[in-house]
Amino acid sequence: MKFFLFFYSLFIGICFPQSYISFDSSFSKNEKKIANTASEIYYLKNIEKEVFYYLNLVRINPKLFAQTFLLENKDNINCLKDYNSLYKQLMNMSPLNPIYFDDEFYSYAKCHAVNSGKLAYVGHDRKNGSGCDPIISNCSWGECCYYGENDPLEIVLNLLVDCNYQDLGHRKIMLSKKFKSMGVYIAPHKLYGFNTVLDFKDE
């Protein structure tokens, strides 16, 4: 029997340098194809599809990601302790399966992102009556919320480095082998420009 577990974390972004734009050129054509799991979901915005793409590149070849983006941009990252721990983890971890799109969890992510953006609040608590809570009882799920820019790779990188977050909650969710699918939605936010909600599901 599976038990309901909820893992969550939020992050207000810092800016990464723009020199990372072409780091994925080191990945093979096949790896890029495998990573692009949301490419055929017509109602996703391109930036939301790219969140899947970049996260999956990290998951399917963590060592190569560490040797390309992380190694090449070490001097541009402020949180060296968290950077170093991510680099070490990626260099020593085994590849993970890619994350696939889940329509139900896309709806939950969209609902929360839109509501929190319009009402200018942060966090994982849903406002009463919003209808944004996942109604599930037989699986584990996790949530990451990001506030700041709407650049897909910057979102993924900030959540992975997890600057100054002692428990590295975002990283644990993003690199967990238990999660198999997710929904992503990026919406305007009155205080932070944009907010992104990633809702992960374990089946």
N, CA and C atoms as an extended XYZ file, in Angstrom:
609
Properties=species:S:1:pos:R:3:atomname:S:1:resname:S:1:resid:I:1 pbc="F F F"
N         0.843       -1.196        0.000 N   MET     1
C         0.000        0.000        0.000 CA  MET     1
C         0.876        1.245        0.000 C   MET     1
N         0.537        2.179       -0.837 N   LYS     2
C         1.269        3.437       -0.880 CA  LYS     2
C         0.651        4.425        0.092 C   LYS     2
N         1.490        5.289        0.632 N   PHE     3
C         1.006        6.304        1.551 CA  PHE     3
C         1.204        7.673        0.940 C   PHE     3
N         0.318        8.565        1.271 N   PHE     4
C         0.380        9.931        0.747 CA  PHE     4
C         1.521       10.681        1.410 C   PHE     4
N         2.405       11.197        0.639 N   LEU     5
C         3.492       12.036        1.132 CA  LEU     5
C         3.553       13.291        0.291 C   LEU     5
N         3.870       14.404        0.913 N   PHE     6
C         3.933       15.670        0.190 CA  PHE     6
C         5.250       16.345        0.507 C   PHE     6
N         6.083       16.521       -0.494 N   PHE     7
C         7.346       17.213       -0.357 CA  PHE     7
C         7.233       18.546       -1.077 C   PHE     7
N         7.710       19.613       -0.481 N   TYR     8
C         7.568       20.884       -1.164 CA  TYR     8
C         8.715       21.817       -0.828 C   TYR     8
N         8.904       22.764       -1.698 N   SER     9
C         9.907       23.782       -1.458 CA  SER     9
C         9.672       24.945       -2.405 C   SER     9
N        10.063       26.143       -1.976 N   LEU    10
C         9.914       27.312       -2.834 CA  LEU    10
C        11.239       28.045       -2.911 C   LEU    10
N        11.400       28.810       -3.961 N   PHE    11
C        12.670       29.486       -4.187 CA  PHE    11
C        12.437       30.810       -4.890 C   PHE    11
N        13.032       31.855       -4.364 N   ILE    12
C        13.022       33.152       -5.027 CA  ILE    12
C        14.368       33.309       -5.706 C   ILE    12
N        14.341       33.418       -7.016 N   GLY    13
C        15.520       33.208       -7.841 CA  GLY    13
C        16.601       34.259       -7.751 C   GLY    13
N        17.816       33.824       -8.052 N   ILE    14
C        18.944       34.702       -8.294 CA  ILE    14
C        19.295       34.571       -9.762 C   ILE    14
N        20.025       35.504      -10.297 N   CYS    15
C        20.306       35.492      -11.736 CA  CYS    15
C        21.583       34.726      -12.036 C   CYS    15
N        21.503       33.843      -12.992 N   PHE    16
C        22.672       33.168      -13.516 CA  PHE    16
C        23.158       33.919      -14.751 C   PHE    16
N        24.432       33.786      -15.093 N   PRO    17
C        24.942       34.437      -16.295 CA  PRO    17
C        24.320       33.849      -17.546 C   PRO    17
N        24.293       34.615      -18.605 N   GLN    18
C        23.659       34.153      -19.841 CA  GLN    18
C        24.590       33.305      -20.704 C   GLN    18
N        25.782       32.987      -20.219 N   SER    19
C        26.732       32.210      -21.008 CA  SER    19
C        26.352       30.742      -21.104 C   SER    19
N        25.280       30.347      -20.435 N   TYR    20
C        24.912       28.930      -20.441 CA  TYR    20
C        24.041       28.538      -21.614 C   TYR    20
N        23.651       29.466      -22.453 N   ILE    21
C        22.600       29.230      -23.432 CA  ILE    21
C        22.858       27.981      -24.285 C   ILE    21
N        24.061       27.742      -24.716 N   SER    22
C        24.327       26.639      -25.640 CA  SER    22
C        24.993       25.441      -24.977 C   SER    22
N        24.901       25.327      -23.661 N   PHE    23
C        25.609       24.231      -23.004 CA  PHE    23
C        25.102       22.866      -23.461 C   PHE    23
N        23.851       22.788      -23.929 N   ASP    24
C        23.299       21.493      -24.304 CA  ASP    24
C        23.894       20.941      -25.593 C   ASP    24
N        24.751       21.704      -26.264 N   SER    25
C        25.390       21.219      -27.485 CA  SER    25
C        26.286       20.010      -27.213 C   SER    25
N        26.664       19.803      -25.967 N   SER    26
C        27.506       18.659      -25.620 CA  SER    26
C        26.724       17.353      -25.551 C   SER    26
N        25.420       17.437      -25.452 N   PHE    27
C        24.598       16.246      -25.366 CA  PHE    27
C        24.330       15.691      -26.763 C   PHE    27
N        24.177       14.384      -26.843 N   SER    28
C        23.936       13.742      -28.136 CA  SER    28
C        22.530       14.052      -28.639 C   SER    28
N        22.345       13.846      -29.926 N   LYS    29
C        21.036       14.051      -30.539 CA  LYS    29
C        19.997       13.155      -29.887 C   LYS    29
N        20.370       11.921      -29.586 N   ASN    30
C        19.438       10.994      -28.964 CA  ASN    30
C        19.079       11.428      -27.551 C   ASN    30
N        20.059       11.920      -26.798 N   GLU    31
C        19.783       12.403      -25.444 CA  GLU    31
C        18.824       13.583      -25.469 C   GLU    31
N        19.010       14.474      -26.419 N   LYS    32
C        18.112       15.622      -26.530 CA  LYS    32
C        16.695       15.171      -26.858 C   LYS    32
N        16.588       14.170      -27.706 N   LYS    33
C        15.273       13.648      -28.072 CA  LYS    33
C        14.591       13.020      -26.866 C   LYS    33
N        15.337       12.229      -26.107 N   ILE    34
C        14.790       11.590      -24.917 CA  ILE    34
C        14.359       12.633      -23.889 C   ILE    34
N        15.134       13.699      -23.771 N   ALA    35
C        14.855       14.734      -22.768 CA  ALA    35
C        13.611       15.550      -23.093 C   ALA    35
N        13.236       15.598      -24.348 N   ASN    36
C        12.168       16.493      -24.799 CA  ASN    36
C        10.792       15.827      -24.657 C   ASN    36
N        10.471       15.394      -23.461 N   THR    37
C         9.286       14.573      -23.240 CA  THR    37
C         7.965       15.334      -23.390 C   THR    37
N         8.002       16.654      -23.303 N   ALA    38
C         6.754       17.431      -23.372 CA  ALA    38
C         6.585       18.147      -24.704 C   ALA    38
N         7.398       17.814      -25.679 N   SER    39
C         7.421       18.577      -26.926 CA  SER    39
C         6.108       18.518      -27.694 C   SER    39
N         5.342       17.449      -27.525 N   GLU    40
C         4.115       17.281      -28.297 CA  GLU    40
C         2.866       17.762      -27.564 C   GLU    40
N         3.024       18.326      -26.389 N   ILE    41
C         1.870       18.820      -25.627 CA  ILE    41
C         1.552       20.224      -26.146 C   ILE    41
N         0.548       20.312      -26.986 N   TYR    42
C         0.316       21.541      -27.758 CA  TYR    42
C        -0.069       22.732      -26.907 C   TYR    42
N        -0.700       22.511      -25.759 N   TYR    43
C        -1.157       23.639      -24.957 CA  TYR    43
C        -0.122       24.127      -23.945 C   TYR    43
N         1.028       23.486      -23.885 N   LEU    44
C         2.117       24.005      -23.063 CA  LEU    44
C         2.821       25.145      -23.780 C   LEU    44
N         3.201       26.162      -23.026 N   LYS    45
C         4.043       27.211      -23.576 CA  LYS    45
C         5.433       26.624      -23.829 C   LYS    45
N         6.140       27.190      -24.798 N   ASN    46
C         7.484       26.682      -25.105 CA  ASN    46
C         8.389       26.711      -23.884 C   ASN    46
N         8.285       27.753      -23.081 N   ILE    47
C         9.151       27.849      -21.903 CA  ILE    47
C         8.830       26.745      -20.893 C   ILE    47
N         7.601       26.288      -20.854 N   GLU    48
C         7.243       25.186      -19.965 CA  GLU    48
C         7.767       23.862      -20.506 C   GLU    48
N         7.716       23.678      -21.821 N   LYS    49
C         8.305       22.489      -22.429 CA  LYS    49
C         9.803       22.428      -22.149 C   LYS    49
N        10.443       23.587      -22.160 N   GLU    50
C        11.887       23.631      -21.956 CA  GLU    50
C        12.272       23.311      -20.517 C   GLU    50
N        11.386       23.548      -19.551 N   VAL    51
C        11.660       23.134      -18.177 CA  VAL    51
C        11.820       21.614      -18.127 C   VAL    51
N        10.929       20.891      -18.800 N   PHE    52
C        11.071       19.440      -18.899 CA  PHE    52
C        12.398       19.074      -19.560 C   PHE    52
N        12.694       19.745      -20.658 N   TYR    53
C        13.871       19.431      -21.457 CA  TYR    53
C        15.161       19.572      -20.642 C   TYR    53
N        15.342       20.710      -19.975 N   TYR    54
C        16.584       20.937      -19.242 CA  TYR    54
C        16.683       20.059      -18.008 C   TYR    54
N        15.581       19.883      -17.306 N   LEU    55
C        15.623       18.995      -16.150 CA  LEU    55
C        15.954       17.570      -16.586 C   LEU    55
N        15.395       17.133      -17.695 N   ASN    56
C        15.659       15.776      -18.158 CA  ASN    56
C        17.088       15.588      -18.643 C   ASN    56
N        17.690       16.607      -19.226 N   LEU    57
C        19.101       16.498      -19.594 CA  LEU    57
C        19.947       16.233      -18.356 C   LEU    57
N        19.638       16.919      -17.270 N   VAL    58
C        20.362       16.697      -16.018 CA  VAL    58
C        20.136       15.269      -15.532 C   VAL    58
N        18.918       14.807      -15.594 N   ARG    59
C        18.584       13.493      -15.048 CA  ARG    59
C        19.184       12.345      -15.868 C   ARG    59
N        19.177       12.462      -17.195 N   ILE    60
C        19.628       11.324      -18.008 CA  ILE    60
C        21.141       11.282      -18.178 C   ILE    60
N        21.815       12.419      -17.967 N   ASN    61
C        23.281       12.417      -18.029 CA  ASN    61
C        23.831       13.448      -17.039 C   ASN    61
N        23.702       13.161      -15.743 N   PRO    62
C        24.112       14.136      -14.726 CA  PRO    62
C        25.598       14.492      -14.786 C   PRO    62
N        26.430       13.524      -15.095 N   LYS    63
C        27.870       13.789      -15.131 CA  LYS    63
C        28.214       14.775      -16.240 C   LYS    63
N        27.616       14.603      -17.419 N   LEU    64
C        27.889       15.514      -18.521 CA  LEU    64
C        27.399       16.919      -18.205 C   LEU    64
N        26.263       17.029      -17.565 N   PHE    65
C        25.768       18.339      -17.164 CA  PHE    65
C        26.756       19.020      -16.223 C   PHE    65
N        27.270       18.263      -15.266 N   ALA    66
C        28.244       18.818      -14.328 CA  ALA    66
C        29.507       19.275      -15.044 C   ALA    66
N        29.938       18.483      -16.021 N   GLN    67
C        31.185       18.785      -16.724 CA  GLN    67
C        31.032       19.915      -17.735 C   GLN    67
N        29.822       20.236      -18.113 N   THR    68
C        29.600       21.320      -19.080 CA  THR    68
C        29.168       22.584      -18.361 C   THR    68
N        27.894       22.685      -18.066 N   PHE    69
C        27.414       23.926      -17.464 CA  PHE    69
C        28.103       24.256      -16.156 C   PHE    69
N        28.122       23.336      -15.220 N   LEU    70
C        28.624       23.666      -13.888 CA  LEU    70
C        30.109       23.992      -13.913 C   LEU    70
N        30.892       23.172      -14.600 N   LEU    71
C        32.332       23.397      -14.630 CA  LEU    71
C        32.680       24.692      -15.346 C   LEU    71
N        32.007       24.972      -16.440 N   GLU    72
C        32.316       26.151      -17.236 CA  GLU    72
C        31.875       27.457      -16.581 C   GLU    72
N        30.948       27.392      -15.636 N   ASN    73
C        30.403       28.604      -15.038 CA  ASN    73
C        30.688       28.725      -13.548 C   ASN    73
N        31.648       27.978      -13.060 N   LYS    74
C        31.951       27.995      -11.632 CA  LYS    74
C        32.266       29.401      -11.129 C   LYS    74
N        33.018       30.176      -11.893 N   ASP    75
C        33.424       31.508      -11.451 CA  ASP    75
C        32.271       32.504      -11.421 C   ASP    75
N        31.145       32.143      -12.043 N   ASN    76
C        30.011       33.059      -12.112 CA  ASN    76
C        28.921       32.738      -11.091 C   ASN    76
N        29.128       31.734      -10.273 N   ILE    77
C        28.112       31.319       -9.320 CA  ILE    77
C        28.539       31.728       -7.918 C   ILE    77
N        27.638       32.409       -7.224 N   ASN    78
C        27.962       32.954       -5.910 CA  ASN    78
C        27.959       31.903       -4.804 C   ASN    78
N        27.035       30.973       -4.846 N   CYS    79
C        26.863       30.007       -3.761 CA  CYS    79
C        27.801       28.823       -3.952 C   CYS    79
N        29.071       29.014       -3.678 N   LEU    80
C        30.056       27.980       -3.985 CA  LEU    80
C        29.839       26.700       -3.189 C   LEU    80
N        29.405       26.819       -1.940 N   LYS    81
C        29.179       25.621       -1.137 CA  LYS    81
C        28.089       24.763       -1.777 C   LYS    81
N        26.995       25.390       -2.143 N   ASP    82
C        25.892       24.653       -2.746 CA  ASP    82
C        26.243       24.206       -4.163 C   ASP    82
N        26.977       25.047       -4.890 N   TYR    83
C        27.454       24.657       -6.218 CA  TYR    83
C        28.333       23.414       -6.115 C   TYR    83
N        29.288       23.433       -5.190 N   ASN    84
C        30.218       22.312       -5.062 CA  ASN    84
C        29.497       21.021       -4.679 C   ASN    84
N        28.502       21.136       -3.806 N   SER    85
C        27.771       19.928       -3.418 CA  SER    85
C        26.956       19.377       -4.589 C   SER    85
N        26.396       20.276       -5.425 N   LEU    86
C        25.666       19.819       -6.610 CA  LEU    86
C        26.619       19.161       -7.600 C   LEU    86
N        27.768       19.797       -7.822 N   TYR    87
C        28.751       19.237       -8.754 CA  TYR    87
C        29.175       17.832       -8.311 C   TYR    87
N        29.473       17.679       -7.054 N   LYS    88
C        29.891       16.383       -6.527 CA  LYS    88
C        28.775       15.352       -6.668 C   LYS    88
N        27.556       15.766       -6.366 N   GLN    89
C        26.430       14.839       -6.464 CA  GLN    89
C        26.212       14.377       -7.900 C   GLN    89
N        26.245       15.303       -8.845 N   LEU    90
C        26.008       14.944      -10.240 CA  LEU    90
C        27.137       14.087      -10.810 C   LEU    90
N        28.349       14.363      -10.408 N   MET    91
C        29.480       13.590      -10.905 CA  MET    91
C        29.454       12.149      -10.413 C   MET    91
N        28.752       11.895       -9.306 N   ASN    92
C        28.779       10.565       -8.703 CA  ASN    92
C        27.450        9.824       -8.769 C   ASN    92
N        26.427       10.455       -9.302 N   MET    93
C        25.129        9.795       -9.317 CA  MET    93
C        24.893        9.046      -10.626 C   MET    93
N        24.060        8.044      -10.551 N   SER    94
C        23.677        7.290      -11.740 CA  SER    94
C        22.577        8.039      -12.485 C   SER    94
N        22.482        7.830      -13.795 N   PRO    95
C        21.402        8.468      -14.559 CA  PRO    95
C        20.025        8.075      -14.028 C   PRO    95
N        19.084        8.982      -14.201 N   LEU    96
C        17.703        8.755      -13.803 CA  LEU    96
C        16.817        8.720      -15.042 C   LEU    96
N        15.657        8.148      -14.907 N   ASN    97
C        14.684        8.206      -15.986 CA  ASN    97
C        14.200        9.637      -16.185 C   ASN    97
N        13.828        9.998      -17.397 N   PRO    98
C        13.286       11.336      -17.625 CA  PRO    98
C        11.922       11.491      -16.968 C   PRO    98
N        11.551       12.735      -16.743 N   ILE    99
C        10.238       13.082      -16.206 CA  ILE    99
C         9.276       13.300      -17.370 C   ILE    99
N         8.087       12.734      -17.257 N   TYR   100
C         7.079       12.870      -18.309 CA  TYR   100
C         5.962       13.811      -17.878 C   TYR   100
N         5.207       14.256      -18.851 N   PHE   101
C         4.124       15.196      -18.605 CA  PHE   101
C         2.918       14.486      -17.996 C   PHE   101
N         2.290       15.145      -17.021 N   ASP   102
C         1.058       14.640      -16.427 CA  ASP   102
C         0.000       15.741      -16.510 C   ASP   102
N        -1.092       15.456      -17.192 N   ASP   103
C        -2.120       16.459      -17.432 CA  ASP   103
C        -2.828       16.890      -16.150 C   ASP   103
N        -3.106       15.935      -15.274 N   GLU   104
C        -3.781       16.257      -14.017 CA  GLU   104
C        -2.934       17.198      -13.168 C   GLU   104
N        -1.651       16.881      -13.070 N   PHE   105
C        -0.783       17.717      -12.253 CA  PHE   105
C        -0.444       19.043      -12.942 C   PHE   105
N        -0.555       19.075      -14.245 N   TYR   106
C        -0.473       20.357      -14.954 CA  TYR   106
C        -1.612       21.271      -14.515 C   TYR   106
N        -2.796       20.726      -14.362 N   SER   107
C        -3.945       21.523      -13.939 CA  SER   107
C        -3.739       22.081      -12.534 C   SER   107
N        -3.192       21.246      -11.633 N   TYR   108
C        -2.935       21.717      -10.276 CA  TYR   108
C        -1.863       22.818      -10.265 C   TYR   108
N        -0.807       22.612      -11.044 N   ALA   109
C         0.267       23.604      -11.109 CA  ALA   109
C        -0.246       24.915      -11.693 C   ALA   109
N        -1.032       24.816      -12.742 N   LYS   110
C        -1.591       26.017      -13.374 CA  LYS   110
C        -2.477       26.776      -12.405 C   LYS   110
N        -3.354       26.077      -11.726 N   CYS   111
C        -4.270       26.709      -10.790 CA  CYS   111
C        -3.505       27.471       -9.711 C   CYS   111
N        -2.494       26.831       -9.138 N   HIS   112
C        -1.740       27.470       -8.057 CA  HIS   112
C        -0.901       28.637       -8.574 C   HIS   112
N        -0.267       28.466       -9.726 N   ALA   113
C         0.563       29.540      -10.276 CA  ALA   113
C        -0.274       30.770      -10.623 C   ALA   113
N        -1.411       30.563      -11.256 N   VAL   114
C        -2.274       31.684      -11.644 CA  VAL   114
C        -2.826       32.388      -10.415 C   VAL   114
N        -3.316       31.621       -9.443 N   ASN   115
C        -3.900       32.233       -8.254 CA  ASN   115
C        -2.878       32.991       -7.430 C   ASN   115
N        -1.713       32.378       -7.204 N   SER   116
C        -0.701       33.054       -6.388 CA  SER   116
C        -0.153       34.282       -7.102 C   SER   116
N        -0.080       34.227       -8.432 N   GLY   117
C         0.371       35.396       -9.182 CA  GLY   117
C        -0.600       36.558       -9.091 C   GLY   117
N        -1.878       36.267       -9.253 N   LYS   118
C        -2.893       37.320       -9.205 CA  LYS   118
C        -3.048       37.910       -7.809 C   LYS   118
N        -2.931       37.057       -6.787 N   LEU   119
C        -3.134       37.492       -5.412 CA  LEU   119
C        -1.835       37.907       -4.730 C   LEU   119
N        -0.716       37.804       -5.447 N   ALA   120
C         0.597       38.278       -4.978 CA  ALA   120
C         1.046       37.603       -3.685 C   ALA   120
N         0.899       36.280       -3.603 N   TYR   121
C         1.424       35.575       -2.443 CA  TYR   121
C         2.397       34.498       -2.892 C   TYR   121
N         3.202       34.020       -1.950 N   VAL   122
C         4.174       32.974       -2.229 CA  VAL   122
C         3.914       31.791       -1.307 C   VAL   122
N         4.425       30.657       -1.672 N   GLY   123
C         4.299       29.478       -0.828 CA  GLY   123
C         3.406       28.418       -1.445 C   GLY   123
N         3.175       27.377       -0.663 N   HIS   124
C         2.467       26.197       -1.150 CA  HIS   124
C         1.025       26.113       -0.671 C   HIS   124
N         0.683       26.897        0.311 N   ASP   125
C        -0.696       26.878        0.801 CA  ASP   125
C        -1.632       27.447       -0.251 C   ASP   125
N        -2.710       26.723       -0.512 N   ARG   126
C        -3.720       27.193       -1.452 CA  ARG   126
C        -4.752       28.022       -0.706 C   ARG   126
N        -5.255       29.046       -1.346 N   LYS   127
C        -6.315       29.833       -0.751 CA  LYS   127
C        -7.589       28.998       -0.676 C   LYS   127
N        -8.362       29.223        0.363 N   ASN   128
C        -9.593       28.464        0.542 CA  ASN   128
C       -10.495       28.574       -0.677 C   ASN   128
N       -10.982       27.419       -1.112 N   GLY   129
C       -11.902       27.417       -2.238 CA  GLY   129
C       -11.260       27.521       -3.595 C   GLY   129
N        -9.935       27.486       -3.662 N   SER   130
C        -9.259       27.645       -4.949 CA  SER   130
C        -9.388       26.399       -5.822 C   SER   130
N        -9.532       25.250       -5.191 N   GLY   131
C        -9.610       23.998       -5.945 CA  GLY   131
C        -8.292       23.552       -6.520 C   GLY   131
N        -7.187       24.062       -5.989 N   CYS   132
C        -5.866       23.784       -6.563 CA  CYS   132
C        -5.154       22.597       -5.929 C   CYS   132
N        -5.682       22.046       -4.862 N   ASP   133
C        -5.005       20.938       -4.196 CA  ASP   133
C        -5.172       19.641       -4.972 C   ASP   133
N        -4.071       18.928       -5.218 N   PRO   134
C        -4.199       17.604       -5.841 CA  PRO   134
C        -5.051       16.676       -4.984 C   PRO   134
N        -6.032       16.053       -5.589 N   ILE   135
C        -6.917       15.143       -4.863 CA  ILE   135
C        -6.424       13.722       -5.114 C   ILE   135
N        -5.459       13.307       -4.331 N   ILE   136
C        -4.881       11.975       -4.494 CA  ILE   136
C        -4.631       11.360       -3.128 C   ILE   136
N        -4.651       10.061       -3.052 N   SER   137
C        -4.419        9.394       -1.775 CA  SER   137
C        -3.531        8.168       -1.910 C   SER   137
N        -3.126        7.834       -3.110 N   ASN   138
C        -2.386        6.583       -3.313 CA  ASN   138
C        -1.012        6.788       -3.927 C   ASN   138
N        -0.467        7.988       -3.837 N   CYS   139
C         0.875        8.206       -4.372 CA  CYS   139
C         1.545        9.346       -3.647 C   CYS   139
N         2.851        9.440       -3.802 N   SER   140
C         3.610       10.548       -3.255 CA  SER   140
C         3.679       11.656       -4.278 C   SER   140
N         3.731       12.885       -3.832 N   TRP   141
C         3.912       13.983       -4.776 CA  TRP   141
C         4.734       15.079       -4.126 C   TRP   141
N         5.345       15.893       -4.938 N   GLY   142
C         6.184       16.967       -4.457 CA  GLY   142
C         5.954       18.227       -5.264 C   GLY   142
N         6.317       19.352       -4.683 N   GLU   143
C         6.092       20.619       -5.362 CA  GLU   143
C         7.272       21.551       -5.155 C   GLU   143
N         7.704       22.193       -6.236 N   CYS   144
C         8.686       23.266       -6.185 CA  CYS   144
C         8.038       24.534       -6.741 C   CYS   144
N         8.206       25.637       -6.037 N   CYS   145
C         7.727       26.928       -6.522 CA  CYS   145
C         8.925       27.857       -6.681 C   CYS   145
N         8.980       28.513       -7.806 N   TYR   146
C        10.096       29.404       -8.122 CA  TYR   146
C         9.545       30.784       -8.473 C   TYR   146
N        10.193       31.830       -7.954 N   TYR   147
C         9.741       33.207       -8.183 CA  TYR   147
C        10.878       34.024       -8.758 C   TYR   147
N        10.610       34.704       -9.854 N   GLY   148
C        11.633       35.530      -10.487 CA  GLY   148
C        11.493       35.517      -11.986 C   GLY   148
N        12.564       35.209      -12.671 N   GLU   149
C        12.557       35.212      -14.126 CA  GLU   149
C        11.765       34.033      -14.687 C   GLU   149
N        11.442       34.115      -15.978 N   ASN   150
C        10.733       33.007      -16.626 CA  ASN   150
C        11.612       32.262      -17.619 C   ASN   150
N        12.927       32.333      -17.426 N   ASP   151
C        13.862       31.598      -18.272 CA  ASP   151
C        13.915       30.144      -17.800 C   ASP   151
N        13.604       29.179      -18.663 N   PRO   152
C        13.485       27.777      -18.236 CA  PRO   152
C        14.748       27.190      -17.630 C   PRO   152
N        15.892       27.445      -18.255 N   LEU   153
C        17.121       26.872      -17.725 CA  LEU   153
C        17.501       27.533      -16.404 C   LEU   153
N        17.272       28.820      -16.299 N   GLU   154
C        17.560       29.505      -15.042 CA  GLU   154
C        16.694       28.951      -13.912 C   GLU   154
N        15.444       28.647      -14.220 N   ILE   155
C        14.558       28.048      -13.219 CA  ILE   155
C        15.131       26.719      -12.734 C   ILE   155
N        15.489       25.844      -13.686 N   VAL   156
C        16.018       24.534      -13.338 CA  VAL   156
C        17.320       24.662      -12.557 C   VAL   156
N        18.201       25.533      -12.986 N   LEU   157
C        19.501       25.675      -12.333 CA  LEU   157
C        19.378       26.226      -10.928 C   LEU   157
N        18.533       27.227      -10.752 N   ASN   158
C        18.340       27.770       -9.411 CA  ASN   158
C        17.807       26.713       -8.452 C   ASN   158
N        16.857       25.941       -8.911 N   LEU   159
C        16.286       24.918       -8.043 CA  LEU   159
C        17.294       23.819       -7.727 C   LEU   159
N        18.180       23.515       -8.677 N   LEU   160
C        19.191       22.487       -8.440 CA  LEU   160
C        20.299       22.956       -7.508 C   LEU   160
N        20.816       24.145       -7.727 N   VAL   161
C        21.865       24.666       -6.841 CA  VAL   161
C        21.297       24.883       -5.445 C   VAL   161
N        20.061       25.370       -5.377 N   ASP   162
C        19.349       25.515       -4.106 CA  ASP   162
C        20.135       26.386       -3.131 C   ASP   162
N        20.496       27.553       -3.596 N   CYS   163
C        21.381       28.457       -2.861 CA  CYS   163
C        20.842       28.796       -1.473 C   CYS   163
N        21.645       28.474       -0.459 N   ASN   164
C        21.366       28.830        0.936 CA  ASN   164
C        20.142       28.126        1.527 C   ASN   164
N        19.695       27.045        0.895 N   TYR   165
C        18.631       26.235        1.474 CA  TYR   165
C        19.261       24.998        2.095 C   TYR   165
N        19.279       24.959        3.414 N   GLN   166
C        20.062       23.960        4.131 CA  GLN   166
C        19.655       22.527        3.797 C   GLN   166
N        18.352       22.280        3.654 N   ASP   167
C        17.936       20.901        3.420 CA  ASP   167
C        17.925       20.510        1.950 C   ASP   167
N        18.262       21.461        1.060 N   LEU   168
C        18.316       21.199       -0.385 CA  LEU   168
C        17.021       20.539       -0.879 C   LEU   168
N        15.906       21.052       -0.399 N   GLY   169
C        14.613       20.450       -0.708 CA  GLY   169
C        14.269       20.439       -2.180 C   GLY   169
N        14.609       21.539       -2.905 N   HIS   170
C        14.311       21.584       -4.334 CA  HIS   170
C        15.112       20.523       -5.083 C   HIS   170
N        16.387       20.454       -4.754 N   ARG   171
C        17.269       19.503       -5.432 CA  ARG   171
C        16.813       18.068       -5.196 C   ARG   171
N        16.412       17.782       -3.981 N   LYS   172
C        15.965       16.432       -3.661 CA  LYS   172
C        14.749       16.056       -4.501 C   LYS   172
N        13.841       16.989       -4.673 N   ILE   173
C        12.654       16.713       -5.479 CA  ILE   173
C        13.038       16.551       -6.948 C   ILE   173
N        13.833       17.487       -7.460 N   MET   174
C        14.176       17.488       -8.878 CA  MET   174
C        14.954       16.242       -9.287 C   MET   174
N        15.770       15.713       -8.364 N   LEU   175
C        16.629       14.578       -8.684 CA  LEU   175
C        16.177       13.293       -7.995 C   LEU   175
N        14.925       13.238       -7.624 N   SER   176
C        14.409       12.043       -6.972 CA  SER   176
C        14.021       10.996       -8.017 C   SER   176
N        14.440        9.768       -7.788 N   LYS   177
C        14.082        8.702       -8.720 CA  LYS   177
C        12.647        8.240       -8.531 C   LYS   177
N        12.015        8.647       -7.415 N   LYS   178
C        10.644        8.207       -7.181 CA  LYS   178
C         9.635        8.937       -8.061 C   LYS   178
N         9.966       10.159       -8.492 N   PHE   179
C         9.007       10.917       -9.283 CA  PHE   179
C         9.137       10.566      -10.756 C   PHE   179
N         8.001       10.289      -11.385 N   LYS   180
C         7.979        9.829      -12.770 CA  LYS   180
C         7.392       10.858      -13.737 C   LYS   180
N         6.554       11.765      -13.226 N   SER   181
C         5.885       12.732      -14.100 CA  SER   181
C         5.648       14.026      -13.344 C   SER   181
N         5.278       15.068      -14.092 N   MET   182
C         5.003       16.354      -13.442 CA  MET   182
C         4.164       17.235      -14.350 C   MET   182
N         3.634       18.279      -13.751 N   GLY   183
C         3.007       19.361      -14.474 CA  GLY   183
C         3.744       20.642      -14.154 C   GLY   183
N         3.897       21.516      -15.141 N   VAL   184
C         4.615       22.777      -14.960 CA  VAL   184
C         3.758       23.908      -15.515 C   VAL   184
N         3.704       24.998      -14.761 N   TYR   185
C         3.022       26.180      -15.287 CA  TYR   185
C         3.774       27.429      -14.844 C   TYR   185
N         3.958       28.348      -15.791 N   ILE   186
C         4.621       29.627      -15.527 CA  ILE   186
C         3.603       30.740      -15.734 C   ILE   186
N         3.426       31.573      -14.716 N   ALA   187
C         2.420       32.634      -14.774 CA  ALA   187
C         3.011       33.951      -14.268 C   ALA   187
N         2.439       35.072      -14.672 N   PRO   188
C         2.872       36.362      -14.124 CA  PRO   188
C         2.619       36.426      -12.615 C   PRO   188
N         3.482       37.153      -11.921 N   HIS   189
C         3.331       37.345      -10.478 CA  HIS   189
C         3.464       38.832      -10.164 C   HIS   189
N         2.535       39.357       -9.381 N   LYS   190
C         2.487       40.791       -9.138 CA  LYS   190
C         3.720       41.320       -8.426 C   LYS   190
N         4.349       40.499       -7.600 N   LEU   191
C         5.512       40.962       -6.832 CA  LEU   191
C         6.838       40.584       -7.480 C   LEU   191
N         6.917       39.414       -8.078 N   TYR   192
C         8.202       38.889       -8.529 CA  TYR   192
C         8.336       38.754      -10.040 C   TYR   192
N         7.396       39.274      -10.771 N   GLY   193
C         7.473       39.195      -12.224 CA  GLY   193
C         6.808       37.938      -12.749 C   GLY   193
N         7.362       36.787      -12.358 N   PHE   194
C         6.804       35.499      -12.758 CA  PHE   194
C         6.896       34.515      -11.595 C   PHE   194
N         6.034       33.530      -11.618 N   ASN   195
C         6.187       32.395      -10.707 CA  ASN   195
C         5.944       31.111      -11.471 C   ASN   195
N         6.732       30.102      -11.103 N   THR   196
C         6.657       28.799      -11.755 CA  THR   196
C         6.312       27.752      -10.691 C   THR   196
N         5.353       26.919      -11.000 N   VAL   197
C         4.987       25.811      -10.114 CA  VAL   197
C         5.267       24.501      -10.843 C   VAL   197
N         6.014       23.626      -10.179 N   LEU   198
C         6.301       22.293      -10.685 CA  LEU   198
C         5.708       21.298       -9.715 C   LEU   198
N         4.724       20.545      -10.152 N   ASP   199
C         4.094       19.530       -9.322 CA  ASP   199
C         4.490       18.149       -9.831 C   ASP   199
N         5.160       17.379       -8.970 N   PHE   200
C         5.712       16.076       -9.339 CA  PHE   200
C         4.846       14.944       -8.791 C   PHE   200
N         4.752       13.863       -9.565 N   LYS   201
C         3.959       12.700       -9.195 CA  LYS   201
C         4.806       11.448       -9.317 C   LYS   201
N         4.568       10.477       -8.451 N   ASP   202
C         5.451        9.304       -8.435 CA  ASP   202
C         4.968        8.169       -9.332 C   ASP   202
N         3.918        8.366      -10.109 N   GLU   203
C         3.488        7.291      -11.009 CA  GLU   203
C         2.826        7.887      -12.238 C   GLU   203
